[in-house]
Amino acid sequence: MPATSTSPDDTSLPFGRASLSLAAAIRDGDLDAAQGRFAPDACLVTPDATAVYGSAEIRAILAQLIEADAVIEVETGSLVRVGEVALGSERLHFRSRGVPHRQSFPANTVLRRYGDDWRIAIAAPWGWGHAAEG
């Protein structure tokens, strides 16, 4: 199957909803919905470039974001899909309690198809940094 490219915020496409629905779940304080956007064996790269793996560790990071009243704005980037995986890049803008200004980062996301749904397999919302392999 040839690669297809689109905007990651194109909600008409199933794999275009991942970043937007994750941002909405965090904004709404819905930890279960936020965690549900990730594959069970997913990896999340934290702001200090630490790679955390699996549902429990990712849930703890998501809980911290919700506790900080984080609001994430997703700026259009690009997304390439090949079969059951997709690679997205976008720019994320973060605001949270205790941070006096908006922080912006280039973000990368790998999505994997689960039936009719697309879940985040690897997320680097604060940029790639120098995350260690797991």
N, C-alpha and C positions, 0 to 999 in steps of 0.2 A: 504494500500500500504506500503511495507517495505521501510525503510530509505535507501537512496543511498548516498554514500560518494564519493567525487572527489576533485580535486584541484579547488580552486576558480578562477584560471586563465585559466581553460580549456575552451577556447572560442568555442569549438565545442558544448558546452552545453549552452542553453539560460541563465540559472541562473549563469553560470560561467563568464558571461560578465559584470556583474554589477560594480564591483570594477574597472576593467580595463577601462570600458567606462566612468565612472565618473572621473577617474584620467586623461584620455585623454581629456575630455571636459574642465576640469580645466586648464590643461597645454595649451590647444588651446585657452583659454579665451572665451569659448562658454558657457555663463551663462545659456541660455535657455536649452542647451543639458544637462548641469550638473544638473539643477533643474529637468529636465525630467527623470532622473534616480531615483528620489524619488517618493514614493507614495504621494498622496495629503495630507494624514493625518500622514505623517512620523514624526519621532523624530530623531534629531541629537544631540549627546552629544559632547559639545565643549571641548577645552583643559582644561578649569577650571572646568569641570564636570557639567556644566549647561546644562540641557536638554531643547532644543528648539523644538517647535512643529509647524507643518504646513508649507505650501509652502512659505508664505511671510517671516517668520523668518529664514527658512533654506536658502532661496534665499539670504538673507542679509549676512549670513555666507559664502556662496559660492562666493558671490561678493567680500568679503574681501580676500578670498584665491586667487582669480583671480587678484585682485588689487596688491597683494603682489608677483605676479609672481610665485606662488607656483608650484612646480613640485612634484608629488607624484609617488613613485615607489611602486608597489605591489609585495610583496614576497609571494611565494606559501605558502598556509596554508592548511586548510581543509574545506570542505563544506558538510553538511548533509542535504538532502532533504526528506521531508515527505509530500506528497500531494502537497498542494498549498503554502507551506512555506519552507524556507531553512535557515539554520544557518551557517554562514561562519566565519572563523577566519583566519586571515592572519597577516603579519607584514607589516606595511606601513613605508616608508622612505620619509620624507618631506624635501624639500629645498625651501627656499623663500628669496626674497630680504630682506636684513637687518639682516639675521641670518647667522653667519659666518660658521656654520657647519650643517651637515645633522642630523636631529632628527629622531629617530626610535621609533615606538610604536606598541605594540600588539593591533590589531583591531578586533572588532566583528561587524558582520552585520547580520540583519534578513531581508530576502527577501520575498516578497509576489508576487504571480503570478497575472498578469493582462492580461487575454487573452493569446496571444503568447509571452508576454513580462514579465520579472521579474523586479520588482522595489524594491528599498530599503525602508523598513518599519521602521527599527531602525538601526542607524549607530553610532558606537562609535569608530571613526578612531584614536582617541588619547588614547584609552584604556577606560576602564569602569569607573574608578574613583569612586566617591560617588554621582552619579547623583540622584537628587530628583525625586520622582515619580510625574507624571503630571496628 
